[in-house]
Amino acid sequence: MQLGITDLGVFELSDPWEFTRLELVVDPMEPDRFRHLAARLGDLEGDEHIWLAPGVLKFLSHEASNPDWVAGFDAMIARAAEFGWVKDGKVRAHIVRGAPPARVTSDQFRDAMRRLAASVCAVTTGTMKDPAGMVASSVVSICAEPPALGVFVHKTSSSLPRLVEEGRFAVNILAKQHADLLPQFTKAPQGSARFEGTDWTPGPMGLPTLASALASIECRIATTITLGTHLLLVGRVQTTHTQDAEPMVYFDAGVL
C-alpha cells in the first residue's frame, strides 16, 4: 500500500489491499515542509525511510472496518516484524519521491477560475457591537444531511483570527442592490466601519446578518482544514433565512 503526502499537505492512502509493500510517496515540496508533515506520521530515518505508526494507516484507510482487511494488514505488520522492520510499535516504510507533475502557473489558474461564475457573500462573525467580516466568493455547499457548508479564508485575511476565535460565522449571500457594500468591506478597516450604513441586524445566534440578503446562514465551525494558502472552515448550519432578489454574481474579475 502507499501512503501519500500531496503538495497541498493532505495525507491519502492508496492501494489499501496491497499488503506486499509499504511506501510513503511524497509530492515535490520544500525539505522543511516535508519534514514538518512527515513528523505527523512517524519518525524519519535519513532521506529514504520513515517509521510509521500502524494506527495512522488504519485511520486513513476506508477499509479499516472490514475484518478481512484488518486481518491482511495485521499479517503485513507481522511479516515486517520478521525482517526487523517493526520497532517501538512502528513499521518501516520506504520513501518514494513523486515525479514533478506538469505545472499550471498561478496566473493560468486564476485566469481559468475567473470564468467560474459564483455568488458573492459577506462572511461575518462577532456581534453587532464588535463585528468582523470579509467578502468571499469561495463558499461551497458540503452536504444537506447534516446541513454543512465550507468557506475558504486566506491565511493572511484580517478576518481569520476572529473567525477562529469566535468559532462561528454567518454567510450572507449578496444581491445586486448590495454593490456599495463591496468597496466598504474591502477598503474599510476591519471592524464596525465595514458595517456602517447597511441593514445589518443580529441573527438568531447574535451574529451580524444582512436583513436584505438573498440568504443568511449562521454556522458553528465544526472543523478546519489547511489547504495550501487557505484555511477551509467547515460550518455546521444552525439557522437560515431566505428571500427573493436578483443575485450578485462574480465573473471574470468583476460583478454582474
Long-range contacts (C-beta under 8 A, 24 or more apart in sequence): 1-57, 2-96, 3-41, 3-52, 3-56, 3-57, 3-60, 3-93, 4-98, 5-29, 5-34, 5-37, 5-38, 5-41, 8-227, 8-228, 9-33, 9-37, 9-226, 9-227, 9-228, 10-227, 11-37, 11-40, 11-41, 11-60, 12-60, 13-57, 13-60, 13-61, 13-62, 16-61, 16-62, 16-63, 16-69, 17-63, 17-69, 17-72, 19-72, 19-73, 19-75, 19-76, 20-76, 21-94, 22-52, 22-76, 22-80, 22-91, 22-92, 22-93, 22-94, 23-93, 23-94, 23-95, 23-96, 24-50, 24-52, 24-93, 24-94, 24-95, 24-96, 25-96, 25-98, 26-95, 26-96, 26-97, 26-98, 27-98, 27-101, 28-97, 28-98, 28-100, 42-90, 42-93, 43-90, 45-92, 47-95, 48-94, 48-95, 49-92, 49-93, 49-94, 49-95, 50-92, 50-93, 50-95, 51-87, 51-88, 51-90, 51-91, 51-92, 51-93, 52-90, 52-91, 52-92, 52-93, 53-89, 53-90, 54-89, 54-90, 54-91, 114-251, 114-252, 114-253, 115-251, 115-252, 116-251, 117-249, 117-250, 117-251, 117-256, 118-249, 118-250, 118-251, 119-173, 119-174, 119-214, 119-247, 119-248, 119-249, 119-250, 120-173, 120-174, 120-182, 120-248, 120-249, 120-250, 120-255, 121-171, 121-172, 121-173, 121-174, 122-171, 122-172, 122-174, 122-178, 122-181, 122-185, 122-210, 122-213, 123-151, 123-153, 123-159, 123-163, 123-169, 123-170, 123-171, 123-172, 124-169, 124-170, 124-172, 124-207, 124-208, 124-209, 125-159, 125-162, 125-163, 125-166, 125-168, 125-169, 125-170, 125-207, 125-208, 126-162, 126-166, 126-207, 126-208, 127-202, 127-206, 127-207, 127-208, 128-195, 128-200, 128-201, 128-202, 128-206, 128-208, 130-191, 130-192, 131-191, 131-192, 131-194, 131-195, 131-200, 131-208, 132-158, 132-159, 132-162, 132-163, 132-190, 132-191, 132-194, 133-159, 133-185, 133-194, 133-195, 133-208, 134-158, 134-159, 134-185, 135-181, 135-182, 135-185, 135-186, 136-171, 137-250, 138-230, 139-171, 142-234, 146-236, 146-237, 147-236, 147-237, 148-219, 148-222, 148-234, 148-235, 148-236, 148-237, 149-217, 149-219, 149-234, 149-235, 149-237, 150-232, 150-233, 150-234, 150-235, 151-232, 151-233, 151-235, 152-227, 152-230, 152-231, 152-232, 152-233, 153-230, 153-231, 153-233, 154-229, 154-230, 155-229, 155-230, 155-231, 158-190, 159-190, 160-231, 162-190, 163-221, 163-233, 164-221, 164-224, 164-231, 167-220, 167-221, 168-205, 168-207, 168-218, 168-219, 168-220, 168-221, 168-235, 168-238, 169-207, 169-218, 169-219, 169-221, 169-233, 169-235, 170-203, 170-205, 170-207, 170-208, 170-209, 170-216, 170-217, 170-218, 170-219, 171-215, 171-216, 171-217, 171-219, 171-235, 172-209, 172-210, 172-213, 172-215, 172-216, 172-217, 173-213, 173-214, 173-215, 173-216, 173-217, 173-247, 174-210, 174-213, 174-214, 174-247, 174-248, 175-212, 175-213, 175-214, 175-245, 175-246, 175-247, 175-248, 176-245, 176-246, 176-247, 176-248, 177-212, 177-245, 177-246, 178-210, 178-212, 178-213, 178-248, 179-248, 179-255, 182-255, 203-239, 203-241, 204-238, 204-239, 205-238, 205-239, 209-241, 212-243, 212-245, 213-241, 213-243, 214-242, 214-243, 214-244, 214-245, 214-247, 215-240, 215-241, 215-242, 215-243, 216-240, 216-241
